[in-house]
Amino acid sequence: MRRLTYENARGESIVFYLSPLLIESLNGIGEVDADIQGQTAPYQDGDTYIDTRLQPRYIDLQGSILKKDLKEIKSYRKEILRVCNPKLGLGKIILELDGDIKEIYGALDGVPVFPERGRNVWQQFSIAWKCSNPYWLDPNQTSKPLQAYVGNFTLPNTFPVELGKSGSRTVLTNEGDVPAAVRIDVQGPVTNPRIINQTTGAWIRINRAIATDEILHIDTTEGSKRVEIYRGNMIYPALGYMDHDSTWLKLEVGENEIEHIADAGDRNSLVSVTWNSQYVGI
């Protein structure tokens, strides 16, 4: 099964599947160009590999309107043009393929095209998207709390015994193909909270006291990185409180040990980490 749903920035959506909007071909869902970066030194043969960057993903949909009545054809053409309007900016593409569901954000790379019908029974069309972030996302985000207390006491045991240790840490598993950005929420009271990925050594610290009625929100997603304070229905920017030695930490592929510490309040505060795994193809 191959079904594509496009949802624009206004929340309007349209489905391409079998009927009445048939998918005839769909390109770009797997393949994406890569830019291999390297450097060379004087008298060096070849070059030295540095990194590989994936280029933006281009998705091209070719389809047909399976209607013969002219009024119905015009109605579906109007619907496609309304929903797939390039002026609306980024939209969400949801692809269901052989029981797997992934999503990606893209902008229309031009107005949908409707070739002359000629002798064709059906009205054909073509739609193209540019996805600046080439990775497919798991539509089901994963959210895990950090443990506020780690117990070590088990029976039977031999005394003396360590009943537990204070701190907030847990192991989070990124099942995707590449590192995943995270959204971190910290509910006060806590002073100068610091989130550490002990697996990579990366950390982020906010030099501010978070009150009981406040929530600190950190998003490390490329293109939408932010630090905010939620208080009631109000949102306050807090990027200026971010420690200058901090990094926009991510979850590496596989297991990541994440720890939360603070100057005060780390035993009472509530911390959760949320992410969507990313995939190079579907």
N, C-alpha and C positions, 0 to 999 in steps of 0.2 A: 504494500500500500504506500502511496506517495501523495500526501496532502499538504498544501502550503496555505497558511493563513497569514494575512498581512493586516496589522493594526496600526493606524496612523496616530499622530500626536493628539488628535481630537477624540480618540477612543473608538473611531469607526473601524470596522473590520470587514474583510472580504475573503472568501474561501475559494481556492483553486484546487479542483480534485478531478472528478469525472464529469458531472453534469450539474448545472449548465455551463460551468467554466472549466473546460477540460485542459489538463496539463499535457502538452504534447512533448515538450523537452524541458529539462531543467539543468542548467550548467552552472558550475562554480560552487556547488555545495560541498565538494570534496577537495578539488584541486585549488591551490593558491600559490602564487609565485613567491619565491624566496630570494632575498638579497644576501649573498655570501660576502661578508666584509673581511678584508685582509690588509696587510701592510707589507711593504718590501723594503729591504735595506740595500745600500750600494753593493753591487757585485753579487747580489743574491739571485739564485735561480728560482723562479716562481715567486711565491709570497708566503707569508705566515698567516694562518687562519686566526681570526679574532672572534667573530660571532656571525650568527645567521639571523636575519630579521625577516619576518613574514610581511609581505606587501598587503595592502587592503584587499579584501575579498570582493569579487564582482559576481553577482548572481544574476543570471539571465533566464527569464521564463518565457517560453513560447507556448501559446495556447489557442483555443478556439471557443467561440460562443456557440453552443449547440442548440441554436434556435433558428427557425426558418422565417418566422413572422418578423417583418421589418420593424414593427413597433417594439417587439420584445428585444430585438437586436439593439435598437437605439437605447432602450432602457438600460440594458446591461453595459453598453458602452459608456453611458452617462455615469453609472455606478462605479465602474472601474476608474474613470477619470476623476470622480469626486474623492474616492478613497485614496487612490494612488496619485495624489497631488504633490509634485516635488516641492512646492512652496511651504509645505507643512513641516519640513525638516525630517529629523530622525523618526523612524517608525520601527516596529518590532515584527520580525519574520519568525513565525513558528512553523517548523517543519516536522512532520510525522513521516518516518521512513522505516518500513518493515518493523513496526512495533517500538521504534526508538523515537523519542521526542526531544528536540533541541531547539533553542531560539538564538537569534542574533539580531543586532540593531543595524539598520541601514537606511540610507537616504536614496530616494529615487534619482537615478542617473538619467533624467530626462522625462518627458511626458510619455505615457503609454502610446504605443504605435498601433494603428489599425490599418493594415494594407487594404488596397482596393480588392473587393471580393472577386471581381471578374466572373469566372465560371464556377468558383468555389461555392458549395452549398452553405458552408459555415463562415462566419466572420472570424478571421484570425486576429491575434493581437500579440504584442511582445512588450515585456516590462523588464527593466533592468534596475538593479540596486547596487550601490557602492557601500560596502561595510568597512568603515575605517578600522574598527577592531575586528580582525579576521577570525577570532575564536568563537566557536559555538558554545553556548552556555547551557548548563543543566537548568531547566526551568524550575526545578525544586531546590530552593536554597536550603542550605544546611545551617542550623543554628545550635550552638552548644554553650551551656554555661560553664564557667570555670568553678571548680570545687572550692568552697570556702574553708573546708577542713578536710585534711587527708588522714584517715584513720589507719593505724597500723596494728591494732589489737586483734588478735585471733586466738581462738581456743583449739586444742590445748596449747599452753605456752609456759615459759619458764621466767620467773621473776628474777631481777627487775625487768620491766617491759616498757617500751616507749608507746604510750597510748596514742600519740598522733603528733602532727606538726602543723603549725599555723602556716597559712599561705593559701594562694589561689592558683592552682595549676592543673592542667589536664593535657591529654594528647589528642590533637585534632588531625584527621586524615583527609588529605586532599586527593581525591580519586581521579582528578583530571590529568591532562597531558602536559600542562604548564603551570607555573606558580599562579596562585589565585589571590586576588585582592580581597580584603576583609572589611566588614563593617563591625565596629566595636562599640558597645553601649555599656557605660559604667554609671550605675545609680549610686548617689552619695548616701551617707556622708563619707567623704574620702578626701585626702589632701595630697596633691601632686602625684596622681596615679601614673604608673609606668607599666606598659605591656611589653613583655619580652618573648621573642621566639628563641628559646634556648637551643633549638636545633641549628639555627643560622647565626645567632648572635645579634640579630637586628632587634631594635627596640624603639618605642615611641613613648614620650613622657609629656604630660601636660602640667605646667607649673601653675596650678590654680587649685583652690579648694572647691570641691563640688558639694553643695548643700544637700540635705536630705530630700528636698523637693525638686532637685535638679537631676538631669541625666546628661552625661557627656557622650556625644556621638562623634565617632571618627570613621571616615570613609577613605580607604587607600586606593580606590578605583581610579585608573588612568582617565584623565579628562574630567573627573568630578571629585577630586580630592578635596576634603574639607574637614574642619573641626568645628563642632557646634555645641551649644548648651541649650537643652530643652528645659523650659520652666513653664508649666501649665501649657497654654496654647501659644506661647511665645518661643521664638528661636533666635538665639544670639550667636553671632560669629565669634569663634574663639581661636582662630588660627594663630593669633599673636601670642597665645600662651604656650604654644608648642616649643619644647626645648630645641635649641638650634642644632644640637647634636643628634636629634631624632632622625629616624628613617621611616619611610612609608612602608612598613613591614608587610610581607605577604606570606602565604602558606606555600612551602615548597611541595613538590609532588611527593606523596607518601605521608608518613607520620611527622607531626610537628609538636614539640612540647612547648606549650604556651603558659607563661606565668604572669601573674599580676602582683605587683608590690606597690607600696605607697608609703609616704612619710607618716601617715596616720589614717586609720579607718579601713585598712585593707581586709580586716577580718569581718567587717560588717557590710561592706559594699557588695553589690551584685554586679557581676560582669558577664556579658555574653558576647560571643564572636559568631558572626554570620558570613557565609560566603557561598558563591556559586562556582562549581568546578567548571573549567574551561577545556575545550577539546579542539584539536587542529582540524578535525573532519568529522563527518557523520556517515 
